[in-house]
Amino acid sequence: MNSLFRSAATYIALVVGLAGILVVLYAWNLPPFRGSVQMTNDAYVRGQVTLLSPQLAGYLVEVPVQDYQKVKKGDLIVRIDDRIYRQKLEQAKATLATAEASLANSEQSRKSAEAKIVSAKAAVESANAAFNASRTAYERTEALLRSNISTQSEAEKNKAALDQAQAAVHQAEAAELVSEQDLNTIIVSRRSLEATVESAKAAVELADIDLQNTNVTAPQDGTLGEVTGRIGQYVSIGSQIASIVPDHVWVVANFKEGQVDGMLPGQRVTFTVDALGHRQFTGFIERFAPATGSEFSVIRSDNATGNFTKVAQRIPVRIAIDPQQQLMDSLVPGMSVVASVDLAQKGTALAGAEAK
């Protein structure tokens, strides 16, 4: 009797053990339960949700859009009171006009200085001519004096005239040098004025950019999320006023690491969307994540110490959605989907795609 009970217990233990093994094999999708179709419900529709924020601070005076509204690129989302920024632009333009006037005045001063140099050079030539005439008269008087034809007083008079002519030459040359220095000073100051004009032009451009930035517009086509901006609200730089979801979406399916063996870019994918009554869509594998999902977490698990329990990691797979399918416009980021990949397909190997 005891032998019969022991045999029954052994049989039950074997059955339970075998059932446990089969459950593990099924859970891990291992042979003989591994099929060609790999499926996961850890998959979601994704899109590039853009948060809209102002680049300026101020009070909102216009909010022409509403929550969940379709918008086109360039459509106005909110407008900030622009009176101060308009005045800053006018002030910058006035500063530019003043700088340009100073530069124009410098140009006139340069032309005047160049004319003075020409006049100074003529004065030097005239003084040299007078000096040469005085020297000739003095030398002639000296010769006549030695021949007792001229008087000493006449010679002294011509000597004084010669000295005066020589002084006039020095004075004219000094005046020419001063004129040249004045021109150099004007040229140097002109460079400073030109820099001032360029700085004023940049200030005008910056003020114009600030004025344009009082209008926060849609950066691309899409659908708005919740619009938090309200008329009369004061917003600061970088504060969120709305979000926009572009029309282009895709699916990210997180397959277990044991499922991705045999998956290749280009393989066809079918997926159903929970929110659309399990409506079926098609697509293809676009690319794989460079690491498992746990590697992107803020706090990664460290199994270097203590007990270890192996947990199947998941690898994100990006799936491109085939265009022009019914209800495509109803796909929005965050929707849960169930994705399936048939590994019997060859797909398009990444190396082969790059070789093309």
C-alpha positions as CSV (number, residue, x, y, z in Angstrom):
1,M,0.0,0.0,0.0
2,N,2.8,2.4,0.9
3,S,4.5,1.5,-2.3
4,L,1.4,2.5,-4.2
5,F,1.2,5.9,-2.5
6,R,4.9,6.5,-3.2
7,S,4.4,5.7,-6.9
8,A,1.4,8.0,-7.1
9,A,3.3,10.8,-5.4
10,T,6.3,10.3,-7.7
11,Y,4.0,10.4,-10.7
12,I,2.3,13.6,-9.5
13,A,5.6,15.2,-8.8
14,L,6.8,14.4,-12.3
15,V,3.6,15.8,-13.8
16,V,3.9,19.0,-11.8
17,G,7.6,19.3,-12.6
18,L,6.9,18.8,-16.3
19,A,4.1,21.2,-16.3
20,G,6.3,23.8,-14.6
21,I,9.0,23.3,-17.2
22,L,6.4,23.6,-20.0
23,V,5.1,26.9,-18.4
24,V,8.7,28.3,-18.3
25,L,9.3,27.3,-21.9
26,Y,6.1,28.9,-23.0
27,A,6.7,32.0,-20.9
28,W,10.2,32.4,-22.4
29,N,9.0,31.6,-25.9
30,L,11.4,28.7,-26.2
31,P,11.1,25.5,-28.2
32,P,8.8,23.7,-28.7
33,F,6.6,26.7,-28.1
34,R,8.6,29.1,-30.1
35,G,6.8,30.0,-33.4
36,S,7.7,32.2,-36.3
37,V,5.4,35.0,-35.1
38,Q,6.7,37.1,-32.2
39,M,4.1,39.3,-30.4
40,T,4.2,41.9,-27.6
41,N,1.6,44.1,-26.0
42,D,4.4,46.3,-24.6
43,A,4.1,48.6,-27.5
44,Y,2.9,52.2,-28.0
45,V,2.4,54.8,-30.6
46,R,5.1,57.5,-30.4
47,G,5.5,61.0,-31.8
48,Q,7.7,64.1,-31.3
49,V,5.7,66.1,-28.8
50,T,7.1,69.7,-28.8
51,L,6.6,72.0,-25.9
52,L,6.0,75.6,-27.0
53,S,7.6,78.3,-24.8
54,P,8.1,82.0,-25.4
55,Q,11.6,83.5,-25.8
56,L,10.4,86.7,-24.2
57,A,8.6,87.7,-21.0
58,G,5.4,89.7,-21.0
59,Y,1.6,89.7,-20.8
60,L,-0.4,87.6,-23.3
61,V,-2.8,89.8,-25.3
62,E,-4.0,87.2,-27.8
63,V,-4.6,83.4,-27.7
64,P,-6.5,82.6,-30.9
65,V,-6.2,78.8,-30.6
66,Q,-7.9,76.2,-28.4
67,D,-7.1,72.8,-26.9
68,Y,-6.6,69.9,-29.4
69,Q,-6.9,72.2,-32.5
70,K,-5.3,71.4,-35.8
71,V,-2.7,74.0,-36.8
72,K,-0.4,74.6,-39.7
73,K,3.2,75.7,-39.6
74,G,3.4,79.4,-38.9
75,D,-0.1,79.7,-37.3
76,L,-0.2,82.1,-34.4
77,I,-0.5,80.3,-31.0
78,V,-0.2,83.3,-28.6
79,R,0.9,86.9,-28.9
80,I,2.7,88.8,-26.2
81,D,2.2,92.6,-25.6
82,D,4.7,94.1,-28.1
83,R,4.5,97.8,-27.2
84,I,7.7,97.8,-25.2
85,Y,9.5,95.8,-27.9
86,R,8.3,98.2,-30.6
87,Q,9.6,101.1,-28.7
88,K,13.0,99.3,-28.3
89,L,13.1,98.8,-32.0
90,E,12.4,102.5,-32.7
91,Q,15.0,103.4,-30.1
92,A,17.6,101.2,-31.9
93,K,16.7,102.7,-35.2
94,A,17.2,106.2,-33.8
95,T,20.6,105.2,-32.4
96,L,21.5,103.8,-35.8
97,A,20.5,107.0,-37.6
98,T,22.6,109.0,-35.2
99,A,25.6,106.7,-35.8
100,E,25.1,106.9,-39.6
101,A,24.9,110.7,-39.4
102,S,28.2,110.9,-37.4
103,L,29.8,108.6,-40.0
104,A,28.5,110.9,-42.8
105,N,29.9,113.9,-41.0
106,S,33.2,112.1,-40.6
107,E,33.2,111.6,-44.4
108,Q,32.8,115.4,-44.9
109,S,35.5,116.0,-42.4
110,R,37.8,113.7,-44.3
111,K,37.2,115.5,-47.6
112,S,37.8,118.8,-45.9
113,A,41.0,117.5,-44.3
114,E,42.2,116.3,-47.7
115,A,41.5,119.7,-49.2
116,K,43.5,121.3,-46.5
117,I,46.4,119.1,-47.2
118,V,46.3,120.1,-50.9
119,S,46.2,123.8,-49.8
120,A,49.1,123.2,-47.4
121,K,51.2,121.6,-50.1
122,A,50.5,124.6,-52.4
123,A,51.5,126.9,-49.5
124,V,54.7,125.0,-49.1
125,E,55.5,125.3,-52.8
126,S,54.7,129.0,-52.7
127,A,56.9,129.5,-49.7
128,N,59.8,127.6,-51.4
129,A,59.4,129.8,-54.5
130,A,59.5,132.9,-52.3
131,F,62.5,131.5,-50.5
132,N,64.4,130.8,-53.7
133,A,63.7,134.3,-55.0
134,S,64.9,135.9,-51.7
135,R,68.0,133.8,-51.8
136,T,68.7,134.8,-55.4
137,A,68.3,138.5,-54.5
138,Y,70.5,138.1,-51.5
139,E,73.3,136.4,-53.4
140,R,73.1,139.1,-56.1
141,T,73.3,141.8,-53.5
142,E,76.3,140.1,-51.9
143,A,78.1,140.0,-55.3
144,L,77.3,143.7,-55.9
145,L,78.5,144.6,-52.4
146,R,81.9,143.0,-53.0
147,S,82.1,145.1,-56.2
148,N,81.2,148.2,-54.2
149,I,78.1,148.6,-56.4
150,S,75.6,147.9,-53.6
151,T,75.4,149.2,-50.1
152,Q,75.6,147.3,-46.8
153,S,72.1,148.3,-45.8
154,E,70.7,146.8,-49.0
155,A,72.5,143.6,-48.3
156,E,71.1,143.5,-44.8
157,K,67.6,144.1,-46.1
158,N,67.8,141.2,-48.5
159,K,69.3,139.0,-45.8
160,A,66.3,139.8,-43.5
161,A,63.9,139.0,-46.4
162,L,65.8,135.7,-47.0
163,D,65.4,134.7,-43.3
164,Q,61.7,135.6,-43.4
165,A,61.2,133.5,-46.5
166,Q,62.9,130.6,-44.9
167,A,60.7,130.9,-41.8
168,A,57.7,131.0,-44.0
169,V,58.8,127.7,-45.6
170,H,59.1,126.1,-42.2
171,Q,55.7,127.4,-41.2
172,A,54.1,126.1,-44.4
173,E,55.7,122.6,-43.9
174,A,54.5,122.5,-40.3
175,A,51.0,123.4,-41.5
176,E,51.1,120.6,-44.0
177,L,52.2,118.1,-41.3
178,V,49.4,119.3,-39.1
179,S,46.9,118.8,-41.9
180,E,48.2,115.2,-42.5
181,Q,47.9,114.4,-38.8
182,D,44.3,115.8,-38.8
183,L,43.4,113.5,-41.7
184,N,44.9,110.5,-39.9
185,T,42.9,111.4,-36.8
186,I,39.7,111.5,-38.9
187,I,40.5,108.2,-40.5
188,V,41.1,106.5,-37.1
189,S,37.9,108.0,-35.7
190,R,36.0,106.9,-38.8
191,R,36.9,103.3,-38.1
192,S,35.4,103.7,-34.6
193,L,32.3,105.3,-36.1
194,E,32.0,102.5,-38.6
195,A,32.1,100.0,-35.8
196,T,29.5,102.0,-34.0
197,V,27.2,101.9,-37.0
198,E,27.7,98.1,-37.3
199,S,26.9,97.7,-33.6
200,A,23.8,99.9,-34.0
201,K,22.7,97.8,-37.0
202,A,23.0,94.6,-34.9
203,A,21.0,96.3,-32.1
204,V,18.2,97.0,-34.7
205,E,18.3,93.4,-35.9
206,L,18.1,92.1,-32.3
207,A,15.2,94.4,-31.5
208,D,13.4,93.3,-34.6
209,I,14.0,89.6,-33.6
210,D,12.5,90.4,-30.2
211,L,9.5,92.0,-31.8
212,Q,8.9,89.0,-34.0
213,N,9.3,86.7,-31.0
214,T,6.3,88.3,-29.4
215,N,4.3,86.1,-31.8
216,V,4.7,82.4,-30.8
217,T,3.8,80.4,-33.9
218,A,3.5,76.7,-34.7
219,P,6.9,75.3,-35.7
220,Q,5.2,72.5,-37.8
221,D,1.9,71.1,-38.9
222,G,0.2,69.1,-36.1
223,T,-2.4,69.1,-33.4
224,L,-2.2,71.1,-30.2
225,G,-2.4,69.6,-26.8
226,E,-3.6,71.6,-23.8
227,V,-3.1,75.3,-24.3
228,T,-2.2,76.7,-20.9
229,G,-1.7,80.3,-22.0
230,R,-4.5,82.7,-21.1
231,I,-5.1,86.4,-22.1
232,G,-3.7,88.6,-19.5
233,Q,-1.4,86.0,-18.1
234,Y,2.2,87.0,-17.5
235,V,4.6,84.5,-19.0
236,S,8.4,84.2,-18.5
237,I,11.1,83.0,-20.8
238,G,10.9,79.3,-21.2
239,S,7.5,78.8,-19.5
240,Q,5.3,76.2,-21.2
241,I,2.2,77.7,-22.9
242,A,1.2,74.8,-25.2
243,S,2.3,71.6,-26.8
244,I,2.0,70.4,-30.4
245,V,2.0,66.9,-31.7
246,P,3.1,66.5,-35.3
247,D,1.1,64.4,-37.8
248,H,4.0,61.9,-38.2
249,V,3.9,59.0,-35.7
250,W,5.4,55.6,-35.4
251,V,5.3,52.6,-33.1
252,V,7.9,51.5,-30.5
253,A,7.5,47.8,-29.5
254,N,9.4,46.5,-26.6
255,F,10.2,42.9,-27.4
256,K,11.9,40.5,-25.0
257,E,15.5,39.8,-25.8
258,G,14.7,36.2,-26.6
259,Q,12.2,37.4,-29.2
260,V,14.4,39.6,-31.3
261,D,16.7,36.8,-32.6
262,G,15.9,36.7,-36.3
263,M,14.4,40.2,-36.5
264,L,15.8,42.4,-39.2
265,P,15.1,45.9,-40.5
266,G,12.5,45.7,-43.3
267,Q,10.4,42.9,-41.9
268,R,6.7,43.4,-42.1
269,V,4.8,44.2,-38.9
270,T,1.1,44.1,-38.1
271,F,-0.3,45.8,-35.0
272,T,-3.7,46.4,-33.5
273,V,-4.7,49.5,-31.5
274,D,-6.7,49.1,-28.3
275,A,-8.3,52.5,-28.6
276,L,-9.6,51.9,-32.1
277,G,-11.4,48.6,-31.4
278,H,-8.3,46.6,-32.1
279,R,-8.1,48.0,-35.6
280,Q,-5.2,46.4,-37.5
281,F,-2.5,48.4,-39.1
282,T,0.6,47.4,-41.0
283,G,4.2,48.7,-41.0
284,F,7.8,47.4,-41.1
285,I,10.8,47.3,-38.7
286,E,12.8,50.5,-39.2
287,R,15.6,50.1,-36.6
288,F,16.5,48.8,-33.2
289,A,17.4,50.6,-30.0
290,P,21.2,50.6,-29.3
291,A,20.5,49.2,-25.8
292,T,17.8,47.6,-23.7
293,G,15.2,49.8,-22.1
294,S,16.6,49.3,-18.6
295,E,19.9,51.0,-19.8
296,F,18.1,54.2,-20.4
297,S,16.5,54.4,-16.9
298,V,17.7,57.0,-14.5
299,I,18.6,54.4,-11.9
300,R,20.0,51.2,-13.4
301,S,20.0,47.9,-11.5
302,D,23.3,46.7,-10.3
303,N,23.5,42.9,-9.9
304,A,27.2,42.8,-8.9
305,T,26.3,41.9,-5.3
306,G,23.7,40.0,-3.5
307,N,21.2,37.5,-4.9
308,F,20.4,37.5,-8.6
309,T,17.2,36.7,-10.3
310,K,17.4,36.8,-14.1
311,V,14.7,39.0,-15.7
312,A,14.2,39.0,-19.4
313,Q,15.2,42.5,-20.7
314,R,13.2,44.3,-23.4
315,I,14.7,45.8,-26.5
316,P,12.8,48.8,-28.1
317,V,12.1,48.3,-31.8
318,R,11.0,51.2,-33.9
319,I,8.2,50.4,-36.4
320,A,7.4,52.7,-39.3
321,I,3.7,52.8,-40.2
322,D,2.6,52.3,-43.8
323,P,1.0,55.5,-45.1
324,Q,-2.5,56.0,-46.5
325,Q,-4.2,53.6,-44.2
326,Q,-7.7,54.1,-42.9
327,L,-7.9,55.8,-39.5
328,M,-4.3,56.9,-39.7
329,D,-5.3,60.3,-38.5
330,S,-6.7,58.7,-35.3
331,L,-3.3,57.4,-34.2
332,V,-1.9,59.6,-31.5
333,P,1.2,59.3,-29.3
334,G,0.7,57.2,-26.2
335,M,-1.9,54.7,-27.6
336,S,-1.3,51.1,-26.6
337,V,-0.9,48.6,-29.4
338,V,-0.2,44.9,-29.8
339,A,2.6,44.3,-32.4
340,S,3.4,41.1,-34.2
341,V,6.4,40.2,-36.4
342,D,6.6,37.1,-38.6
343,L,10.3,35.9,-38.3
344,A,9.8,33.7,-41.4
345,Q,10.3,36.9,-43.5
346,K,13.8,37.6,-44.7
347,G,13.6,41.3,-44.1
348,T,16.3,43.7,-45.2
349,A,19.6,43.3,-43.4
350,L,21.1,46.6,-42.2
351,A,24.4,45.9,-43.8
352,G,22.7,45.2,-47.1
353,A,20.7,48.5,-46.8
354,E,23.9,50.4,-46.2
355,A,25.6,48.7,-49.2
356,K,22.9,50.0,-51.5
